[in-house]
Amino acid sequence: MYAVIVTGGKQYKVTEGEFLKVEKLELAAGEALTFDRVLLVGNGDDVTIGAPVVEGAKVSAEVVSQGRHDKVTIIKFRRRKHHMKRQGHRQWFTEIKITGIQA
């Protein structure tokens, strides 16, 4: 069984037991959470598509850890103009484990 959920402005296809890194959620490690915005639920050939969400569908998950992604380096460079600007960014994430899908 799989589902498509929305969190942090992004859509993720998830299955039970899967580990996933999503946009930062203000929850401590070990806490449980549920996603109510489920766009699609599938089980083999039986697929339910919501309009816009599937009524009564929920995906439960558990927070594993909080962290930051690897650094992304941004360089702006103008040739022959003696201009170069460097900037770095590390995005926060929350790692979750999908514990159950209810259709």
C-alpha positions in Angstrom: 0.0 0.0 0.0 1.2 3.5 -0.8 0.0 7.1 -0.5 0.9 10.6 -1.7 1.0 13.2 1.0 1.6 16.9 1.2 3.9 18.5 3.7 6.1 21.6 3.6 4.6 22.5 0.2 5.9 19.4 -1.4 4.3 16.0 -2.4 5.8 12.7 -1.4 5.0 9.1 -2.4 5.3 7.0 0.8 5.0 3.4 1.8 4.9 1.8 5.3 8.3 1.5 6.9 9.9 4.1 4.7 12.3 6.8 6.0 11.9 10.2 4.6 13.5 13.7 5.0 10.9 16.5 4.9 10.9 20.2 5.5 11.5 21.0 9.2 8.7 20.3 11.6 8.7 21.6 15.2 8.6 18.2 16.9 11.1 16.3 19.1 12.6 13.0 18.2 10.3 10.1 19.1 7.0 12.0 18.7 4.2 10.7 16.6 2.4 12.7 13.9 -0.3 12.2 11.3 -0.7 13.6 7.8 -4.3 14.4 6.9 -3.6 15.9 3.5 -3.5 12.6 1.5 -3.9 13.1 -2.2 -3.9 9.5 -3.3 -4.1 6.0 -1.8 -3.1 2.9 -3.8 -3.1 -0.8 -3.1 -2.2 -2.8 -6.2 -4.7 -2.0 -8.9 -7.1 -0.3 -6.4 -6.3 3.4 -6.5 -8.3 6.1 -4.8 -7.7 9.7 -6.0 -8.9 12.6 -3.9 -10.6 15.8 -5.0 -8.4 17.4 -3.7 -7.8 15.0 -0.7 -9.0 11.5 0.1 -11.7 11.7 2.8 -10.9 9.7 5.9 -7.3 8.8 4.8 -4.5 9.3 7.2 -0.8 8.5 7.2 0.9 8.1 10.6 4.6 8.7 11.1 7.2 9.0 13.8 10.0 11.6 14.1 13.4 10.0 13.9 15.7 13.0 14.0 16.3 16.6 13.2 19.2 17.7 11.1 20.7 19.8 8.3 21.4 18.9 4.7 24.8 19.2 3.1 26.0 22.7 2.2 24.9 24.2 -1.1 27.4 26.8 -2.4 26.1 29.7 -4.5 28.6 31.6 -6.6 27.8 34.7 -8.6 30.6 35.6 -11.0 30.9 38.4 -13.6 33.8 37.8 -16.0 36.2 40.7 -16.5 34.5 42.9 -13.9 36.4 41.9 -10.7 33.1 40.7 -9.2 32.5 37.4 -7.4 30.1 36.7 -4.6 30.0 33.5 -2.6 27.2 32.3 -0.3 26.4 29.0 1.3 23.2 27.5 2.6 22.3 24.4 4.8 18.6 23.6 4.9 17.0 22.1 8.0 15.1 18.9 7.7 13.1 16.4 9.8 13.6 12.7 9.2 10.5 10.7 9.7 9.5 7.0 9.5 6.1 6.1 8.1 4.4 3.8 10.5 1.0 3.3 9.0 -1.4 4.2 6.1 -5.2 4.2 6.7 -7.5 4.4 3.7 
